[in-house]
Amino acid sequence: MDKTADVIIVGGGIVGCAAAYYLAKRGISRVTVLEAAKSIGNGGSSRNGGGVRQSGRDTRELPYAMYGIRHLWPALSEELGVDVGYVQKGNLRLGKTPAHLNKLKTLTENARSAGLDVRMVDAKEVQAICPYLSEDVIGASWCPTDGHADPLVTTLGFYKRSLELGVRFYTDAPVKTLRKIKGKIREVILKDGTVFEGGTVILAAGYESRFLARTVGVDVPMSRLIDECLVTEAQPPMFDIMLGTAGADFYGHQTVHGSFVFGSDCGYEEVTDMEDPSQLATNSMTLSASCRAIMGYVPALRDAKIVRSWCGWLDNAFDGVPFISRVDEVPGLILACGFTGHGFGTAPAVGLILSQLVAGEEPVVDISALRYDRFTPIR
């Protein structure tokens, strides 16, 4: 086991794998990725509905979300050598009430001011775009450049290409603490006492990143929340767009195989009791509530059978947008966490940006609003 590297990435999800790939691509091949689970992509990276979207985002996320869709996603299958299932046929974010429409209008106006092609559509146009939706939908936002992809294949695609470029991956390698030497980050220590040494450390370990950052005196306000997913049996071809809702109770799409994949957040997740977080088991109360929400928007799926359900943990940032930033107090430490369930679709852009931060370059887009210390009263 080679325990020295130029860059150590803590977390083998899609952000960690994408960062490893772009680092290796630019010639930084002494990269080590440490993953606590027994497999790569075991967390939220493979447990989501696959949205690759710009609409519905906080304006601070839009620059890198838009960059990724314009410059990275279209050729990603060819670059990674696997079909990531990327489909760019648009995204309807649906509303059933005036309050829903007000929320969507605000998001749409903010996104348009940032240069995104997104607009509000009425109930008639919603039905024209997707006639399978409930007539209770009174309006939606429509972004024609949004889409979806396969989360697991994309994550493993970055992993495979990184391996081919010389990146070393260690699974079943939970990190216990970080350590500074002479004021700079230097060591990553596993729970079994194994010490890895590197000049740069990227924390991309989801919610666990908070505890690890604390070991070197840095705190980023995040909480942990269950995110559930389900897959239906194959259905006749219905639509190839992405769906979301103003209430954020579910999102998803139909795959090329006919199954529907939905991610959901019914609102009860915070009160569920999961004694062993590593089980990643769905809950009958939350899953049934999500199914009711889906049927309320897509009545045609009322009789569709669920063939599989699963869940993962979201690293919810206090203000809903991630921390992507160098850490001034700990030279060599870079944070990439707090993605709040929005991380899959932006991962290629984030991976590229992280490689630029490691190289000491200015990121391809401005990420100053995503600094780790943005909650400090005086900076």
C-alpha positions as CSV (number, residue, x, y, z in Angstrom):
1,M,0.0,0.0,0.0
2,D,1.5,3.3,-1.1
3,K,0.5,5.8,1.6
4,T,1.9,9.0,0.1
5,A,0.3,11.1,-2.6
6,D,0.2,14.6,-4.0
7,V,-3.6,14.8,-3.4
8,I,-5.7,12.7,-1.1
9,I,-9.5,12.7,-1.7
10,V,-11.7,11.6,1.2
11,G,-14.9,10.2,-0.3
12,G,-15.4,7.9,-3.2
13,G,-18.7,9.3,-4.5
14,I,-19.2,11.1,-7.8
15,V,-17.6,14.3,-6.6
16,G,-14.5,12.5,-5.4
17,C,-14.3,10.3,-8.5
18,A,-14.8,13.3,-10.8
19,A,-12.1,15.3,-9.0
20,A,-9.7,12.3,-9.2
21,Y,-10.4,12.0,-12.9
22,Y,-9.8,15.7,-13.7
23,L,-6.7,15.8,-11.6
24,A,-5.2,12.8,-13.3
25,K,-6.2,14.1,-16.7
26,R,-4.1,17.2,-16.1
27,G,-1.1,15.0,-15.2
28,I,-1.4,14.9,-11.4
29,S,-1.4,11.1,-11.2
30,R,-0.3,10.7,-7.5
31,V,-3.9,10.9,-6.4
32,T,-5.4,8.6,-3.6
33,V,-9.1,8.3,-3.0
34,L,-10.2,6.9,0.4
35,E,-13.8,5.5,0.6
36,A,-15.3,4.4,3.9
37,A,-17.7,1.9,2.4
38,K,-16.9,-1.3,0.7
39,S,-17.8,0.0,-2.7
40,I,-17.4,3.2,-4.7
41,G,-20.5,5.4,-5.1
42,N,-22.3,3.7,-2.2
43,G,-23.8,6.9,-0.8
44,G,-26.0,9.5,-2.5
45,S,-24.1,9.3,-5.7
46,S,-25.9,6.1,-6.7
47,R,-29.0,6.8,-4.7
48,N,-30.8,9.6,-6.5
49,G,-33.1,10.3,-9.4
50,G,-30.5,11.3,-11.9
51,G,-31.4,15.0,-12.5
52,V,-29.0,17.1,-14.5
53,R,-30.6,20.4,-14.1
54,Q,-30.1,24.1,-13.8
55,S,-33.7,25.3,-13.1
56,G,-34.9,25.4,-9.6
57,R,-31.4,26.1,-8.2
58,D,-30.1,28.9,-6.0
59,T,-28.4,31.5,-8.1
60,R,-25.1,30.7,-6.4
61,E,-25.2,27.3,-7.9
62,L,-26.1,28.4,-11.4
63,P,-22.7,29.4,-12.8
64,Y,-21.1,25.9,-12.4
65,A,-24.4,24.0,-13.1
66,M,-24.7,25.9,-16.4
67,Y,-21.1,25.5,-17.3
68,G,-21.3,21.7,-16.8
69,I,-24.3,21.3,-19.0
70,R,-22.9,23.6,-21.7
71,H,-19.4,22.2,-21.8
72,L,-19.0,18.8,-20.0
73,W,-22.2,16.7,-20.0
74,P,-22.7,16.6,-23.8
75,A,-19.4,14.7,-24.5
76,L,-19.1,12.9,-21.1
77,S,-20.0,9.4,-22.5
78,E,-17.3,9.6,-25.1
79,E,-14.8,11.0,-22.6
80,L,-15.4,8.3,-20.0
81,G,-15.9,5.5,-22.4
82,V,-19.3,4.4,-21.0
83,D,-22.8,5.4,-21.9
84,V,-23.8,7.6,-18.9
85,G,-27.4,7.8,-20.2
86,Y,-27.4,11.5,-20.6
87,V,-30.6,12.9,-22.1
88,Q,-31.2,16.6,-22.6
89,K,-34.9,16.9,-23.3
90,G,-35.9,19.5,-20.7
91,N,-37.3,19.8,-17.2
92,L,-40.8,20.6,-16.0
93,R,-41.1,21.8,-12.4
94,L,-44.7,21.5,-11.6
95,G,-47.1,23.6,-9.5
96,K,-50.7,22.9,-8.3
97,T,-51.3,26.0,-6.2
98,P,-50.8,29.8,-6.5
99,A,-48.1,29.5,-3.8
100,H,-46.3,26.9,-6.0
101,L,-46.4,29.2,-9.0
102,N,-45.1,32.2,-7.0
103,K,-42.2,30.1,-5.9
104,L,-41.5,28.9,-9.4
105,K,-41.8,32.4,-10.8
106,T,-39.2,33.7,-8.3
107,L,-36.8,30.9,-9.2
108,T,-37.4,31.5,-12.9
109,E,-36.8,35.2,-12.8
110,N,-33.6,34.8,-10.8
111,A,-32.4,32.1,-13.2
112,R,-33.2,34.2,-16.3
113,S,-31.2,37.1,-14.8
114,A,-28.3,34.7,-14.7
115,G,-28.7,33.9,-18.3
116,L,-30.5,30.6,-18.2
117,D,-33.1,29.8,-20.8
118,V,-36.1,29.0,-18.6
119,R,-39.7,30.3,-18.6
120,M,-43.1,29.8,-17.0
121,V,-45.7,27.8,-18.9
122,D,-49.4,27.6,-18.2
123,A,-51.6,24.5,-17.7
124,K,-52.3,24.1,-21.4
125,E,-48.6,24.2,-22.4
126,V,-47.8,21.8,-19.6
127,Q,-50.2,19.3,-21.1
128,A,-48.8,19.9,-24.6
129,I,-45.3,19.1,-23.3
130,C,-46.3,16.1,-21.2
131,P,-50.0,14.9,-21.6
132,Y,-49.5,12.2,-18.9
133,L,-49.6,14.8,-16.1
134,S,-52.6,15.5,-13.9
135,E,-54.9,18.3,-14.9
136,D,-54.5,19.6,-11.3
137,V,-51.2,21.0,-12.5
138,I,-51.9,24.7,-13.1
139,G,-48.5,25.8,-14.3
140,A,-44.8,25.0,-14.3
141,S,-41.3,26.3,-15.1
142,W,-39.8,24.9,-18.3
143,C,-36.1,24.6,-19.0
144,P,-35.4,23.0,-22.3
145,T,-31.7,22.4,-21.7
146,D,-32.1,20.4,-18.5
147,G,-32.0,16.6,-18.5
148,H,-31.1,13.5,-16.7
149,A,-28.5,10.7,-16.6
150,D,-27.6,7.4,-14.9
151,P,-26.1,8.2,-11.5
152,L,-24.4,4.8,-10.9
153,V,-22.9,4.5,-14.4
154,T,-21.7,8.0,-14.4
155,T,-20.0,7.6,-11.0
156,L,-18.3,4.3,-12.0
157,G,-17.4,5.9,-15.3
158,F,-15.3,8.5,-13.5
159,Y,-13.9,5.8,-11.3
160,K,-12.9,3.6,-14.2
161,R,-11.2,6.3,-16.1
162,S,-9.4,7.5,-13.0
163,L,-8.0,4.0,-12.4
164,E,-6.8,3.9,-16.0
165,L,-4.9,7.2,-15.4
166,G,-3.2,5.9,-12.3
167,V,-5.4,7.1,-9.4
168,R,-5.3,4.7,-6.4
169,F,-8.6,3.9,-4.7
170,Y,-8.9,2.3,-1.2
171,T,-12.4,1.1,-0.1
172,D,-13.3,0.0,3.4
173,A,-11.0,2.8,4.5
174,P,-13.0,5.1,7.0
175,V,-11.1,8.2,8.0
176,K,-10.9,9.1,11.7
177,T,-9.0,12.4,11.7
178,L,-6.9,14.9,9.8
179,R,-3.7,16.3,11.0
180,K,-1.7,19.4,10.3
181,I,2.1,19.5,10.4
182,K,3.8,22.9,10.7
183,G,0.5,24.6,10.1
184,K,-0.4,22.8,6.9
185,I,-2.6,19.8,6.2
186,R,-0.4,16.7,5.9
187,E,-1.9,13.5,7.3
188,V,-5.2,11.6,6.9
189,I,-5.5,8.9,9.5
190,L,-7.8,6.0,9.2
191,K,-9.8,4.4,12.0
192,D,-7.4,1.5,12.1
193,G,-4.5,3.8,12.6
194,T,-3.1,3.8,9.0
195,V,-1.6,7.1,8.1
196,F,-1.7,8.6,4.5
197,E,0.3,11.6,3.7
198,G,-0.4,14.2,1.1
199,G,0.2,17.9,0.3
200,T,-3.5,18.5,-0.5
201,V,-6.6,17.0,1.0
202,I,-10.0,17.3,-0.6
203,L,-12.9,16.5,1.8
204,A,-15.7,15.1,-0.4
205,A,-17.2,12.8,2.2
206,G,-20.7,14.1,2.5
207,Y,-22.0,14.8,6.0
208,E,-19.0,13.1,7.5
209,S,-16.9,15.9,6.1
210,R,-18.2,18.1,8.9
211,F,-16.7,15.9,11.6
212,L,-13.4,15.5,9.8
213,A,-13.1,19.2,9.2
214,R,-13.6,19.8,12.9
215,T,-10.5,17.7,13.7
216,V,-8.4,20.6,12.2
217,G,-10.5,23.3,13.8
218,V,-13.0,24.1,11.0
219,D,-16.8,23.7,11.2
220,V,-19.3,23.9,8.3
221,P,-23.0,23.9,9.3
222,M,-24.6,20.8,7.8
223,S,-27.3,18.4,8.9
224,R,-28.1,14.9,7.6
225,L,-31.3,13.9,6.0
226,I,-32.6,10.7,4.4
227,D,-33.3,10.8,0.6
228,E,-35.3,7.9,-0.8
229,C,-35.5,6.5,-4.3
230,L,-37.7,4.0,-6.1
231,V,-37.8,2.2,-9.4
232,T,-41.0,1.1,-11.1
233,E,-41.5,-1.9,-13.4
234,A,-41.0,-1.1,-17.1
235,Q,-43.8,1.0,-18.6
236,P,-44.7,1.8,-22.2
237,P,-42.8,4.9,-23.5
238,M,-44.4,8.0,-22.0
239,F,-41.9,10.9,-21.9
240,D,-38.2,11.6,-21.9
241,I,-38.2,14.9,-20.0
242,M,-37.2,15.4,-16.3
243,L,-39.9,16.1,-13.8
244,G,-39.8,18.0,-10.5
245,T,-42.2,19.9,-8.4
246,A,-42.4,23.3,-6.7
247,G,-42.9,21.4,-3.4
248,A,-39.8,19.3,-4.0
249,D,-41.7,16.2,-2.9
250,F,-40.4,14.1,-5.8
251,Y,-38.4,14.3,-9.0
252,G,-37.5,11.8,-11.7
253,H,-37.7,10.5,-15.2
254,Q,-38.4,7.5,-17.4
255,T,-35.3,5.5,-18.4
256,V,-34.6,4.1,-21.8
257,H,-35.6,0.7,-20.5
258,G,-39.1,1.9,-19.6
259,S,-38.7,2.0,-15.8
260,F,-39.3,5.2,-13.9
261,V,-36.7,6.3,-11.4
262,F,-37.9,8.8,-8.7
263,G,-36.1,10.5,-5.9
264,S,-38.4,11.8,-3.1
265,D,-38.6,13.9,0.0
266,C,-42.0,13.6,1.5
267,G,-41.3,15.7,4.6
268,Y,-41.5,12.9,7.2
269,E,-37.8,11.9,6.8
270,E,-36.6,14.0,9.7
271,V,-38.8,12.2,12.2
272,T,-38.0,8.6,11.1
273,D,-35.9,6.6,13.4
274,M,-33.1,4.7,11.7
275,E,-31.1,3.0,14.4
276,D,-28.3,2.0,12.1
277,P,-27.6,4.6,9.5
278,S,-25.4,2.2,7.5
279,Q,-28.5,0.1,6.7
280,L,-29.8,2.6,4.2
281,A,-33.3,1.1,4.4
282,T,-36.4,2.8,3.2
283,N,-39.3,3.5,5.5
284,S,-42.9,2.3,4.8
285,M,-44.3,5.7,6.0
286,T,-42.1,7.9,3.9
287,L,-42.1,5.7,0.8
288,S,-45.9,5.4,0.7
289,A,-46.2,9.2,1.1
290,S,-43.9,9.7,-1.8
291,C,-45.9,7.3,-3.9
292,R,-49.0,9.3,-3.2
293,A,-47.3,12.4,-4.3
294,I,-46.1,10.8,-7.6
295,M,-49.6,9.4,-8.4
296,G,-51.0,12.9,-7.7
297,Y,-48.9,14.3,-10.5
298,V,-48.7,11.3,-12.9
299,P,-52.0,9.4,-12.6
300,A,-50.9,7.0,-15.3
301,L,-48.5,5.4,-12.9
302,R,-51.2,4.6,-10.3
303,D,-51.0,0.9,-11.0
304,A,-47.2,0.7,-11.7
305,K,-45.5,-1.8,-9.4
306,I,-42.4,-0.8,-7.5
307,V,-39.5,-3.2,-8.1
308,R,-36.9,-1.7,-5.8
309,S,-36.5,1.1,-3.3
310,W,-33.4,2.4,-1.5
311,C,-32.2,5.4,0.4
312,G,-29.1,7.4,1.1
313,W,-28.0,10.3,3.3
314,L,-28.0,14.0,2.1
315,D,-25.4,16.4,3.5
316,N,-27.7,19.4,3.9
317,A,-25.9,22.8,4.1
318,F,-27.5,25.3,6.4
319,D,-28.4,27.6,3.5
320,G,-29.0,24.9,0.9
321,V,-25.8,25.4,-1.3
322,P,-22.5,23.6,-1.0
323,F,-19.1,24.4,0.4
324,I,-16.6,24.4,-2.4
325,S,-13.6,26.2,-1.1
326,R,-10.0,26.3,0.0
327,V,-9.7,26.7,3.8
328,D,-7.5,29.6,4.7
329,E,-6.8,28.4,8.3
330,V,-5.6,25.0,7.0
331,P,-3.4,25.4,3.9
332,G,-3.8,22.5,1.6
333,L,-7.4,21.6,2.7
334,I,-10.2,21.9,0.2
335,L,-13.9,21.4,1.0
336,A,-16.4,19.9,-1.4
337,C,-19.5,19.0,0.7
338,G,-22.9,20.2,1.7
339,F,-24.4,19.5,-1.7
340,T,-27.9,19.2,-0.2
341,G,-29.1,16.6,-2.7
342,H,-28.0,18.8,-5.7
343,G,-24.6,17.2,-6.3
344,F,-25.0,14.6,-9.0
345,G,-25.9,16.9,-11.9
346,T,-23.1,19.4,-11.1
347,A,-20.4,16.8,-10.3
348,P,-18.4,17.0,-13.6
349,A,-18.1,20.8,-13.2
350,V,-17.3,20.5,-9.5
351,G,-14.6,17.9,-10.2
352,L,-13.1,20.2,-12.8
353,I,-13.1,23.2,-10.4
354,L,-11.5,21.1,-7.6
355,S,-8.7,20.2,-10.0
356,Q,-8.2,23.8,-10.7
357,L,-8.1,24.7,-7.0
358,V,-5.5,22.1,-6.4
359,A,-3.4,23.5,-9.3
360,G,-3.6,27.0,-7.9
361,E,-5.7,28.3,-10.8
362,E,-8.7,30.4,-10.8
363,P,-11.8,28.3,-11.2
364,V,-13.6,28.3,-14.6
365,V,-16.5,30.1,-13.0
366,D,-16.8,32.3,-9.9
367,I,-17.4,30.2,-6.7
368,S,-16.6,32.9,-4.1
369,A,-20.2,32.7,-2.8
370,L,-19.6,29.0,-1.8
371,R,-16.8,29.8,0.7
372,Y,-16.7,27.7,3.8
373,D,-16.7,30.8,6.1
374,R,-19.7,32.6,4.6
375,F,-21.6,32.3,7.9
376,T,-18.8,34.1,9.9
377,P,-20.1,37.5,11.0
378,I,-17.0,39.3,9.9
379,R,-14.6,38.1,7.3
